[in-house]
Amino acid sequence: MDEFFREALAAWGDPREVVTDPQARYVGSVPGERTLVPGDGATFGQIGYRDWLKTAAQ
């Protein structure tokens, strides 16, 4: 997720630094490596993240 937010902030011209904390808690527990990503059988849209980011940054 850290790289996701670094790209978004850079695209929006936001100079804030993203600091990675592998022990950061999410709703009271430390999430696993794939906790916040879609699993098997997920339905995906047609626009990719980088294409969306280009239009959202305008």
BALOBA-1460 file (C-alpha; in Angstrom, 3 decimals):
// residues 58
<rec num="1" residu="m" x="0.000" y="0.000" z="0.000"/>
<rec num="2" residu="d" x="2.892" y="2.364" z="0.602"/>
<rec num="3" residu="e" x="3.854" y="2.430" z="-3.083"/>
<rec num="4" residu="f" x="0.194" y="2.970" z="-4.024"/>
<rec num="5" residu="f" x="0.075" y="6.136" z="-1.921"/>
<rec num="6" residu="r" x="3.521" y="7.341" z="-3.024"/>
<rec num="7" residu="e" x="2.352" y="7.228" z="-6.652"/>
<rec num="8" residu="a" x="-0.923" y="8.971" z="-5.860"/>
<rec num="9" residu="l" x="0.709" y="11.769" z="-3.873"/>
<rec num="10" residu="a" x="3.329" y="12.309" z="-6.584"/>
<rec num="11" residu="a" x="0.649" y="12.455" z="-9.305"/>
<rec num="12" residu="w" x="-1.286" y="15.018" z="-7.291"/>
<rec num="13" residu="g" x="1.829" y="17.118" z="-6.679"/>
<rec num="14" residu="d" x="1.634" y="16.453" z="-2.943"/>
<rec num="15" residu="p" x="5.125" y="16.585" z="-1.375"/>
<rec num="16" residu="r" x="4.301" y="14.547" z="1.730"/>
<rec num="17" residu="e" x="6.520" y="11.547" z="2.457"/>
<rec num="18" residu="v" x="5.013" y="8.095" z="2.940"/>
<rec num="19" residu="v" x="6.650" y="6.229" z="5.821"/>
<rec num="20" residu="t" x="6.320" y="2.440" z="5.808"/>
<rec num="21" residu="d" x="5.590" y="0.759" z="9.142"/>
<rec num="22" residu="p" x="5.275" y="-3.037" z="8.786"/>
<rec num="23" residu="q" x="3.861" y="-3.238" z="12.325"/>
<rec num="24" residu="a" x="1.158" y="-0.585" z="11.798"/>
<rec num="25" residu="r" x="-2.227" y="-1.714" z="13.062"/>
<rec num="26" residu="y" x="-5.434" y="-1.798" z="11.021"/>
<rec num="27" residu="v" x="-8.632" y="-2.070" z="13.040"/>
<rec num="28" residu="g" x="-6.602" y="-3.284" z="16.004"/>
<rec num="29" residu="s" x="-4.418" y="-5.935" z="14.374"/>
<rec num="30" residu="v" x="-1.405" y="-6.140" z="12.079"/>
<rec num="31" residu="p" x="-2.684" y="-7.125" z="8.608"/>
<rec num="32" residu="g" x="-0.994" y="-9.837" z="6.572"/>
<rec num="33" residu="e" x="0.806" y="-9.221" z="3.282"/>
<rec num="34" residu="r" x="-2.353" y="-9.784" z="1.196"/>
<rec num="35" residu="t" x="-5.073" y="-8.744" z="3.669"/>
<rec num="36" residu="l" x="-6.132" y="-5.588" z="1.811"/>
<rec num="37" residu="v" x="-5.932" y="-6.883" z="-1.764"/>
<rec num="38" residu="p" x="-8.580" y="-8.762" z="-3.762"/>
<rec num="39" residu="g" x="-8.554" y="-12.525" z="-3.462"/>
<rec num="40" residu="d" x="-9.390" y="-15.312" z="-5.884"/>
<rec num="41" residu="g" x="-12.637" y="-14.748" z="-7.761"/>
<rec num="42" residu="a" x="-12.580" y="-10.950" z="-7.415"/>
<rec num="43" residu="t" x="-14.358" y="-8.933" z="-10.109"/>
<rec num="44" residu="f" x="-12.107" y="-6.314" z="-11.695"/>
<rec num="45" residu="g" x="-13.080" y="-3.199" z="-13.623"/>
<rec num="46" residu="q" x="-11.745" y="-2.199" z="-17.013"/>
<rec num="47" residu="i" x="-9.541" y="0.749" z="-15.978"/>
<rec num="48" residu="g" x="-6.160" y="0.130" z="-14.411"/>
<rec num="49" residu="y" x="-4.842" y="2.063" z="-11.448"/>
<rec num="50" residu="r" x="-2.265" y="4.093" z="-13.387"/>
<rec num="51" residu="d" x="-4.828" y="5.067" z="-16.048"/>
<rec num="52" residu="w" x="-7.293" y="6.105" z="-13.351"/>
<rec num="53" residu="l" x="-4.575" y="8.053" z="-11.555"/>
<rec num="54" residu="k" x="-3.775" y="10.053" z="-14.694"/>
<rec num="55" residu="t" x="-7.376" y="11.247" z="-14.987"/>
<rec num="56" residu="a" x="-7.858" y="11.748" z="-11.223"/>
<rec num="57" residu="a" x="-4.734" y="13.932" z="-10.992"/>
<rec num="58" residu="q" x="-6.036" y="16.463" z="-13.545"/>
